[in-house]
Amino acid sequence: MARDNPQSAIDQFRTRLERQGLPPAVLVHGPEPHFRGQALKLVLAAAGELEVEQLDGAVEPSRVERLGSDLRTASLFGAGKLVVLRESLPWSGRGAPLPLERPVLSFLEKPTPGIHLVMLRAGKVDGRSRLVKAVERCGGILLPSRRLYATPFPGRPPWQTELHAWLGDQARRRGLRVDPQGLDFIITVLGRAPGELVSFLDRLQVHLPAAAKGRVSTEVLEGVLGHGGQSTQFELATALLQGDFPAALARARSIMAGGLQDQAGRPMDPAGALLVTLGWIHRSVAQCHRGRLLLAAGSTRAEVEQELGVRYFKERFWAEVDASSRERLEDMLEALLRADRLLKTANEDPGRILENFVIEAVGPWG
């Protein structure tokens, strides 16, 4: 099983599941949530009639204490059992190991027939650890979930990176051939998160005319992602960063009126549109804030562009940086945090949350 490249490991794992079924144990480790999610989807698809139980950080401590007996007890329905330990479930702390580690290692030493254990870890696991060695001894699978390198070697074009190569492969798998510059454009606008990138490719695959899929140029992508396109969260972020309160409020109301679409081309529900909008605004504000800090530390504008990967819409980026003081950017980040908390914890109208955020961020009463 490939250990270094996460996509290669996922592809080989899929083949292994098709040929041999689930192994007794699977350990998926690393900081990139997209590949952990892909591995879990494959496992759940291969589970078939197995009884599935997923444990996360929200479970009661008593439930963790019963893990040992669960891993030694066959399913009540006789079809077998799949136990998934999610990333948010704590493994160890200061002092003695938590109860979780003992039953896991005990199970890996002698797996119970019909029971399969999947462990998701958000951090990279030491290859010399007891956990890794136990997984290997029992015939389990190790899957890396590291981030893909997105910085080119010196003297190379910006699109000659591991992330760009992966995105190009994902596009080809969907019947799309994107120019190298187009791949770079997508990453520049959407960021480096693989999950966000493949979601965009899925949407592009559905809505792009068949005649345009053979060669997706940067010009085509600019019409979809660029300033002036239908993705009004970009224009809202620009209005916020340039301090244009009337324009920001108008953009916010447009989004809440159905200005965003999901991957199937349908108008997003207000909560979904708000979640996407806040996510994009956070990325834009955080990038400007980082640019401000780099300038204050003595970096040149060219160095800031290189560090932040700003290769398109440079004039707009600098206009946003120049229009935003460090204090106002930090205030906007705090307002974003409050809006996100309201969305997740309060029964508040999404449109009101977004309007209140705009007022806090740039409004005359903010």
C-alpha positions, 0 to 999 in steps of 0.5 A: 500500500502506498504510504506517501501520496494520499490519492495513490493510497486511496486508489489502491485501498479501493482496489483492495476492498473490491478484491479482498473486502474489509481488513480487520483494521484501518488506520487513516492519519494526517491533517487533510480532512478530504482524504480521511473523508474519502477513506471513510466513504470507501469503508462505509460503502464496503461495510454492506450488512455490517452493523456500523457504530461511529464514536466521536468526541461527543460520546459519554466516557462510559461508552468508551469504557465499553469499547473493549467488550464491544470489540470482542463481542460479535454483532447481535444480528450475525452480519459482523460489526464495523466500529469507527473511531472518529478524529474528535475522539481523544486518545491520550493525555498526560499521565496514564493512557486513556481507556481507549488505547488499551482495548484498541491495542488488545483487539489489534493483537488478536482481532475478533473474527467478523469485527472491523476497526477503523481509526481516523486520526487528524495528526500524523502517526509515528511509524514506530508507534505501538499502534502502527506496528500493531495494525501492520502485524494484524494485516491492517491498512495504513492510509496517509492523509497529508496535505499536498505540496502547493509551492513549486520548486524555484524556477518552476511555473506556479502550476508545477506542484503536487496539488496542481497535478492532483487537481488536473488528474481529478479533472480528467477523471470527470471528463474535463481537461483544464489548462495548467494556468486554469488549474492555478487559477482555480487554486488561487481563487478557491484555496488549497483545500482539496474538498473545496476544489473537487466540489467545484469540479463536480459543479463544473462537470454538470454545468459546463457545455459538452463542447467546452469540456475538452479544453477548459481555459482560464477565460472560461473559468474566470467567467465562473469564478472571477469578479463579475460572475454569478458567485456573489460571495466574491463581490460581497467580500470585495465590498466588505474589504473596500469598506463600501457599506451600501454595496456590501449590504446589497450583495448580502441581500442578493445572496440571501435572495437566492444568488448562490447555487449548489453543485446540482445548479439549484438555489441554495437554502439560506443556511447553506448560502450563508455558510458558503459566504462566511467561509469565503469572506473568512478566507479573503479577510484572513489573506488580507490580514496576513498580507498586512502582517507580512508588509509590517514585518518588512516583506515587499509586495512581490514577496507577499504575493509569492507567500500568499499565492496571489497570481490573479486579480493582484490589483484588487487584492492590493486595493483591498489590503490598502483599504483595510487597516489591521485593526479593522481586519481583526474586527471583521474576523471577530464579527465573522466568529460571532456570525458563525456561532449564531448560525450554528447555535441560535435559531436565527434567520440566516439573512438577519445574521448576514446583514448584522455581520455586514453592519458590524464589519463596515456599517456606519454603526459597526 
